[in-house]
Amino acid sequence: MVAIEHDAGGARHLGMTFRTRLRYRFGDIDDAGIAYYPKLLHYFHCAFEDWWSDGLGRPYAVVMHEDKLGLPAVKLDVEFYSPVRYGDELDVHLGVLRIGTSSVEFGFWMTRGDDPSPLCRAA
């Protein structure tokens, strides 16, 4: 049995998590000067791809094309807590929430600097 853990921001996950640091770019900002929300989801997927290559040692492109394994998104719930701005360095976290017989549920959250409070979460 795998215990469900919670990070400092309260996100639940099974065991270890993966983290990658990304800088929010000028082209990712809307007219209000904050993150254009679809780009936040793009960065979650960037973390997912980094997890495969940097965390698991096999690039996701290889997993998809050579191993013939794809993990399409079926459901996505997102909550936004605090704005992300141009130039922010964000830690994007990924945790496995559940492993089923034919699916895997991932959780993602972003933090800024030393503050463990999530800026947004997706699962």
N, C-alpha and C positions, 0 to 999 in steps of 0.2 A: 504494500500500500504506500502511496506517495502522499506526503503531507502537503496541504496547501499552505503556502507562506504568503506574507504580506510585506511589501516594501515600506519604506518610511512614508511614502505618499498614500499608503493604504491600498495599493493595487494588489490583487490576488494573483498568484501564479504557482505552478508546480515546481518547487526547487529553484534551481539557478536561473538567473536572467542574463540577457546579453545587452550590452550598451555600446552605442556608437555615438560619436560627436559630429554634429553637422552645423554649418553656419547658414543662417537664413539669408538668402540672396535678394538683391534689388528686384529682380523679375518675379519674385514670389510675393510681392507686397501689393495690396489693393489701393484704391484712391484715398482710403481713410488712413493710410500709413501703417496698417497692420497686416498680418499674414492673410493672404487669400486662402480661405479654408481648404479648398481642394489640394493645395500644395502641402498642407500638413499631412494629408493622407498619403501623398506622394512620398514624403519623408518617412512615414511609417513603412512604406514598401521598400524604400532604400535601406532601412535598418533590417528588414526581413532578408534582403539580398546579402547585406553585409554579414548577417548571422550565418548564412549558409557558407560563405567563403571564409570569413575570419573566425567564426565560432565553431563551425563543423568541418571546415577544411575542404569543402567541395562547392564550387560556385553554383548558384542556382541555375544559371544557363546550362551548365553541364548536366545537372540533375534533370532539367526539363527535356533537353534535346537528346542526350545519350542514355540516361536512365529511364526516360519516358515517364517521369513523375511530375505532375503539376499539382499545385495546390490553389485552385481558384477560390476567390472570395465568394461565399454564399450569403453571409449576413454580416452587417457592419453597423455597430452602434457607436456613436461618437459623442463625447461631452467636452465642451470647451469651458475652461475656468478663468483663463487670463490671457490677454493678447500677446502675440509674438510679434516682434518688430524687426525691421531691417537691421542686419548685423548681429542679431542675437546668436550666441553659440548655445546650441541646444544638445542635451543628452537625450537621445532617443532610446528608450528601453523596450525590450521584447521579452515576454515570458510565455511559456506554454501553459495554458489554462486547463486544457482537457485533451486527452488522447482517446479517441473512440476507435471503433473497428474499421471505419472507412473515412474518418475525418480527424482533423486536429483543430483545436480552437486556440488562437493566439490572443494575447493582450499586449497592447502598446501604450506607452505614455511618454510624455516629454517633460523634461525639467530644465531649468536654467541655472547654471552656476552651482553654488552650494545649497541652494534651496531645494529640498526634496519634494515640495508641493508640486503636483502635476499641473502643467499648463493646459493639457488636454489628454484625454484617454480614448482609446478605441478598443473594441473587442468584437 
